[in-house]
Amino acid sequence: MAPKSPQKARILRAAAELFAEHGYHGTGMAQLEAAVGLQRGALYHHIGNKEALLFEISASQLRVMVEIALDIEKRVEDPEERFRELARTLMENIADHVLEWTVHYRDFTALTGPLMESVLDLRKQYEQVWQRTLNAGIDVGDFKPLPESVALKGILGMFNYSYVWLKKDAGLPPREIADVFCDTFLTGILRSAPPTG
């Protein structure tokens, strides 16, 4: 993928701020023109159209996370440590790119056709690394078997929703939050097994 020009990067940043504040449907092109100081023709020259802009914002960090996850999968053999490293890098990325993730999770469903298919494919690629990690842990006896889709949705849901509160209410660095989430999922929150009988 070719690097973005400084002008396009500036437009994407301004659009991410506007979409995060007002929503994709609530943001007009006139607002974006004013924010970046370009007329509509020049704006379209750099971004194509409004939906293409949403796609670039929505897909940008997904691409990054797929690349990071595949690298972790190659490097980290132990399933639990791989799980934790996937978690830490995801939480750090969300913390560093809250605007993009806010736009993605709130508005990516406004995408259509091949743009929507591309985003869904990136999400699937990323989720598959997590699922292979869970399966590896089950295969070696470190993780107990769980319903695949339910477990994966639960794990990623903990992380994905953090874009709402991470900057304001985190109280811990992103890597430490990831470890708290991992401990909660991997060991549970019961102090000991409940009495039986």
LUMMI-5874 format. One line per field, with one value per residue (C-alpha): x, y, z; residue in one letter; chain. Coordinates in steps of 0.05 Angstrom, whole numbers, plus 5000, padded with zeros to 4 digits. Layout:
N
x	c(X / ...)
y	c(Y / ...)
z	c(Z / ...)
panu	c(A / ...)
rolum	c(A / ...)
This chain:
197
x	c(5000 / 5028 / 5043 / 4992 / 5011 / 5014 / 4952 / 4912 / 4936 / 4912 / 4844 / 4836 / 4853 / 4803 / 4750 / 4763 / 4753 / 4689 / 4660 / 4678 / 4643 / 4582 / 4578 / 4587 / 4516 / 4518 / 4579 / 4571 / 4624 / 4619 / 4644 / 4703 / 4719 / 4720 / 4763 / 4817 / 4811 / 4799 / 4744 / 4702 / 4738 / 4806 / 4778 / 4750 / 4817 / 4850 / 4796 / 4749 / 4683 / 4655 / 4646 / 4718 / 4739 / 4699 / 4730 / 4801 / 4789 / 4752 / 4802 / 4867 / 4878 / 4847 / 4903 / 4955 / 4926 / 4922 / 4996 / 5015 / 4973 / 5004 / 5073 / 5056 / 5028 / 5094 / 5139 / 5103 / 5093 / 5062 / 4986 / 4976 / 5033 / 5009 / 4939 / 4968 / 5011 / 4951 / 4912 / 4967 / 4979 / 4904 / 4894 / 4954 / 4929 / 4859 / 4890 / 4933 / 4878 / 4814 / 4785 / 4794 / 4765 / 4706 / 4690 / 4700 / 4655 / 4601 / 4597 / 4630 / 4561 / 4548 / 4598 / 4570 / 4591 / 4665 / 4685 / 4642 / 4667 / 4739 / 4728 / 4692 / 4749 / 4800 / 4759 / 4755 / 4830 / 4843 / 4792 / 4821 / 4888 / 4854 / 4814 / 4875 / 4908 / 4849 / 4850 / 4924 / 4914 / 4858 / 4901 / 4958 / 4910 / 4923 / 4852 / 4788 / 4743 / 4691 / 4639 / 4683 / 4640 / 4615 / 4684 / 4715 / 4659 / 4665 / 4740 / 4742 / 4680 / 4718 / 4771 / 4730 / 4683 / 4742 / 4745 / 4686 / 4721 / 4795 / 4821 / 4777 / 4770 / 4826 / 4868 / 4921 / 4967 / 4938 / 4983 / 4963 / 4889 / 4901 / 4932 / 4872 / 4826 / 4868 / 4870 / 4795 / 4782 / 4836 / 4827 / 4759 / 4741 / 4721 / 4770 / 4760 / 4714 / 4644 / 4628 / 4590 / 4535)
y	c(5000 / 5067 / 5117 / 5172 / 5242 / 5293 / 5326 / 5261 / 5244 / 5313 / 5302 / 5233 / 5261 / 5317 / 5270 / 5221 / 5277 / 5301 / 5231 / 5212 / 5275 / 5279 / 5210 / 5193 / 5211 / 5273 / 5302 / 5342 / 5353 / 5428 / 5415 / 5376 / 5429 / 5481 / 5438 / 5426 / 5491 / 5458 / 5466 / 5405 / 5390 / 5389 / 5347 / 5295 / 5294 / 5270 / 5223 / 5203 / 5211 / 5210 / 5134 / 5123 / 5168 / 5127 / 5064 / 5090 / 5111 / 5046 / 4999 / 5035 / 5004 / 4937 / 4930 / 4947 / 4897 / 4840 / 4851 / 4854 / 4792 / 4750 / 4770 / 4751 / 4684 / 4669 / 4691 / 4669 / 4594 / 4589 / 4598 / 4636 / 4685 / 4693 / 4708 / 4760 / 4792 / 4797 / 4829 / 4879 / 4902 / 4910 / 4952 / 4995 / 5006 / 5025 / 5074 / 5105 / 5109 / 5121 / 5166 / 5113 / 5058 / 5102 / 5114 / 5041 / 5012 / 5064 / 5074 / 5019 / 4990 / 5050 / 5021 / 4984 / 4935 / 4918 / 4969 / 4933 / 4865 / 4889 / 4912 / 4848 / 4807 / 4845 / 4833 / 4760 / 4754 / 4786 / 4743 / 4680 / 4692 / 4696 / 4634 / 4595 / 4617 / 4592 / 4527 / 4519 / 4527 / 4476 / 4427 / 4428 / 4426 / 4496 / 4522 / 4486 / 4477 / 4532 / 4546 / 4579 / 4637 / 4655 / 4654 / 4696 / 4747 / 4753 / 4763 / 4814 / 4849 / 4866 / 4901 / 4931 / 4969 / 5002 / 5057 / 5088 / 5096 / 5083 / 5155 / 5183 / 5127 / 5077 / 5090 / 5040 / 5038 / 5000 / 4939 / 4931 / 4937 / 4881 / 4838 / 4850 / 4829 / 4767 / 4747 / 4756 / 4713 / 4661 / 4649 / 4678 / 4722 / 4670 / 4666 / 4592 / 4538 / 4543 / 4488 / 4429 / 4388)
z	c(5000 / 4979 / 5035 / 5044 / 5022 / 5078 / 5050 / 5049 / 5119 / 5143 / 5110 / 5141 / 5210 / 5203 / 5178 / 5234 / 5285 / 5252 / 5243 / 5314 / 5341 / 5295 / 5263 / 5190 / 5170 / 5214 / 5180 / 5116 / 5064 / 5077 / 5148 / 5122 / 5070 / 5125 / 5170 / 5119 / 5079 / 5012 / 4960 / 4944 / 4878 / 4911 / 4968 / 4921 / 4884 / 4948 / 4976 / 4920 / 4958 / 5028 / 5030 / 5008 / 5065 / 5115 / 5086 / 5094 / 5166 / 5183 / 5150 / 5169 / 5237 / 5218 / 5166 / 5219 / 5269 / 5218 / 5203 / 5276 / 5294 / 5238 / 5262 / 5334 / 5310 / 5276 / 5333 / 5397 / 5404 / 5473 / 5466 / 5531 / 5517 / 5445 / 5472 / 5519 / 5465 / 5418 / 5474 / 5493 / 5422 / 5409 / 5471 / 5456 / 5385 / 5409 / 5458 / 5404 / 5352 / 5390 / 5335 / 5281 / 5324 / 5344 / 5271 / 5254 / 5307 / 5302 / 5227 / 5186 / 5172 / 5127 / 5077 / 5017 / 4964 / 4956 / 5011 / 5062 / 5038 / 5046 / 5117 / 5136 / 5106 / 5147 / 5210 / 5193 / 5182 / 5249 / 5286 / 5255 / 5288 / 5356 / 5341 / 5320 / 5385 / 5426 / 5387 / 5399 / 5474 / 5473 / 5433 / 5484 / 5543 / 5569 / 5553 / 5564 / 5504 / 5495 / 5442 / 5389 / 5365 / 5435 / 5467 / 5411 / 5411 / 5487 / 5486 / 5430 / 5456 / 5520 / 5480 / 5424 / 5470 / 5506 / 5454 / 5492 / 5559 / 5549 / 5546 / 5602 / 5653 / 5642 / 5704 / 5679 / 5619 / 5559 / 5567 / 5640 / 5622 / 5571 / 5625 / 5671 / 5615 / 5601 / 5674 / 5678 / 5617 / 5627 / 5702 / 5718 / 5777 / 5829 / 5887 / 5892 / 5867 / 5899 / 5949 / 5922 / 5953)
panu	c(M / A / P / K / S / P / Q / K / A / R / I / L / R / A / A / A / E / L / F / A / E / H / G / Y / H / G / T / G / M / A / Q / L / E / A / A / V / G / L / Q / R / G / A / L / Y / H / H / I / G / N / K / E / A / L / L / F / E / I / S / A / S / Q / L / R / V / M / V / E / I / A / L / D / I / E / K / R / V / E / D / P / E / E / R / F / R / E / L / A / R / T / L / M / E / N / I / A / D / H / V / L / E / W / T / V / H / Y / R / D / F / T / A / L / T / G / P / L / M / E / S / V / L / D / L / R / K / Q / Y / E / Q / V / W / Q / R / T / L / N / A / G / I / D / V / G / D / F / K / P / L / P / E / S / V / A / L / K / G / I / L / G / M / F / N / Y / S / Y / V / W / L / K / K / D / A / G / L / P / P / R / E / I / A / D / V / F / C / D / T / F / L / T / G / I / L / R / S / A / P / P / T / G)
rolum	c(A / A / A / A / A / A / A / A / A / A / A / A / A / A / A / A / A / A / A / A / A / A / A / A / A / A / A / A / A / A / A / A / A / A / A / A / A / A / A / A / A / A / A / A / A / A / A / A / A / A / A / A / A / A / A / A / A / A / A / A / A / A / A / A / A / A / A / A / A / A / A / A / A / A / A / A / A / A / A / A / A / A / A / A / A / A / A / A / A / A / A / A / A / A / A / A / A / A / A / A / A / A / A / A / A / A / A / A / A / A / A / A / A / A / A / A / A / A / A / A / A / A / A / A / A / A / A / A / A / A / A / A / A / A / A / A / A / A / A / A / A / A / A / A / A / A / A / A / A / A / A / A / A / A / A / A / A / A / A / A / A / A / A / A / A / A / A / A / A / A / A / A / A / A / A / A / A / A / A / A / A / A / A / A / A / A / A / A / A / A / A / A / A / A / A / A / A)
